[in-house]
Amino acid sequence: MNTSHSLRARQTDRIMTGIFYCVGGFFLLLLLVLAGYILINGFSDFQPGLLAFNRNGIGNQFFDTVYLVFLSLLISVPIGIAAGIYMAEYARPGRTTRALRVSIEALSSLPSIVVGLFGYLVFILMTGAKWNLLAGAQAVSILSLPLIATTTEDALRALPHSYKEGSMSLGATQWQTIVGVLLPACFPRVITGIILAAGRGFGEAAALLYTAGQSVNINWSNWNLLSPTCPLNPFRPGETLALHIWAMRTEGSLYANSTEVANLSAAVLILMVFGFSLLARLISRSLDKKMAGQAN
């Protein structure tokens, strides 16, 4: 009887393992096919002039995308990590903590178009400003905050209790333990949350329609931060690659090569997200080795 039960259990385990491998392989194949289709279409009619930093190329949109994501991470990463630390280490069970957790979960499920309208109301209308990159970065930060906060909280809670107990038994305060022991130990998982947040920023379009604008007027010889044409002025309007793809597909009749530009923009966006994820992983792995004392 026991032998028969053990045999059935092993057979069930093999069947379920095979099913999960098939599911994982399907999604991997789907990702490869999708990425391959976008890259092939994007570079099939490639012309070097399409990468130029002028009105005929997508160089300015490429820069605006990177710059906007950088600004959004400057806002969302410190606040998100601080929120995760509070929820994991300082918040006590009660109504306030439950309300805060529900608020974070509700914020993570908000449609981006709603966040865009909120950003337009608060960051544009209420401040009397025009469309600008900083307003777009703030809108994207609202979408990124729940992801970074929950990832940080889960990473801290997943650590063994011995880490915290060992540090505090040596006389370290709670804050010293968090900064010197817990955060470095869970840093790779925090990086994962940051990568996911950045990926959403790279591909966001709806929230930026109402905040960042769609005009691009950059003068690469002007580095006066107060000038509306300075590349690093966060208060100038800017069009990202995702917005550019949308514009080329919806207003394609105004451009002779709108299809080629949209396909190339999509391919460059895919490569940008992949490159950022790879670079972040390499940095995370390098820091993890150094913290573990394995670096040369």
ABEGO torsion letter per residue (X at the ends): XAAAAAAAAAAAAAAAAAAAAAAAAAAAAAAAAAAAAAAAAAAAABBAAAABBBAABAAAAAAAAAAAAAAAAAAAAAAAAAAAAAAAAABBBEAAAAAAAAAAAAAAABBAAAAAAAAAAAAAAAAGBBBBAAAAAAAAAAAAAAAAAAAAAAAAAABBAAAAAAAAAAGBBAAAAAAAAAAAAAAAAAAAAAAAAAAAAAABAAAAAAAAEABBBBBAABABAABAABAABAABBBBBAAAAAAAAAAAAAABAAAAAAAAAAAAAAAAAAAAAAAAAAAAAAAAAAAAAGABX
